Amino acid sequence: MTEIFRQEYHYLKHIFQSSRIQKFKGNNWEKAFLVLGLYLLIDVFLGFTSWYGLICIFPIIEEADQLEIDSFKEAIILAVILAPLFEETMFRLFLKFSRARFNISLLLISLSFFAFSGVAGSVMLILWLVQGIMMLDRRYYIIVQYFWLRNRKVIFWLVVLFFGLIHLDNYDLDMIPWYLYFPTVLPQLIGGVFLGIVRIRFGFLWAILLHASFNFVASLEMLYL
């Protein structure tokens, strides 16, 4: 196990020198060891240090934080179960492209627009329906698939960016200057990188596990520290 840990750490150090994220070929015990023993520790360390560093430099960010968890039960239901299932399906299921994965993720993204506007949600649902019908055409599907494969690195980073920025909803933006928007969600941007790597390298369910585990640690910190 120590050797696997060392090899994975070496892989992470050189990940940006590779043209693609390689799929891990070990068994489930080895995957669990790496996801919960390496990726979770790195994610927690970088996430928490970036958060406390930010609020030390910009105290207004902590004052604007609207995210509250009142009980352990609420933390388990919302942060550990619902949020990872919903967000991973919406943001990272389609990172491995297929017609079904793309349509499921796009449907959740479309439905999420109803939180901002009924009109925006309706428009997105129409676009999702049109896109789904067009994807039934084999030639169109191949074109989309080819585009996706050629631009997968750009798509990966766009997903990381969107995942981070959507967490601005946790804050009272009237209190935060616009130029602090990006630094405010730095912990989520860091988390998005590791969640994306785990999703592609280990599989979708492992990304959910990492997301749920991080949220569990963060919830304990919010409730008891």
C-alpha angles and dihedrals in degrees: 000000000000090000091050090050091050093048093050092049089051089049091053092050090058100032096111091055090063124083092222142020107255120225115245112241101196129107128271094265090055091046091051090048092053099040095047098028102042113012095041093049093049092045093049093046096048094038096051097039091050091048096049091042090053096049091047091055097034109026090177089075092063091045091053094049107117098176109116131173114192102185143017091245091054090049092053095047099041107026103028102035114018102034096051093045094048099039097043091049091048100042109025112020091085095048084096097054125231134136093252096045092047093049094047093050093045091050092055091046089051093049091049089062089069086073088068103033139349090222093051090048092050092049091050092049090053090050090048091052093048091047091049092052092047091050089062087071107089096214093051091047091052091050091051092045092050091049090049094051093047093049101033094121092053090046090050092056094043089055090050090051095046092046090053097044094049087064089067082087086077090068140065097246092193086072098047123072113236092244089063094055094094096045090046093065096039092117090054091047090053090047091049091057094054094041089053092049092049092046093054098035100041107015142266097284091053090055089053089050092051092047092049092046093051092047090050091055091044091049092052089051091051094046103041110020 
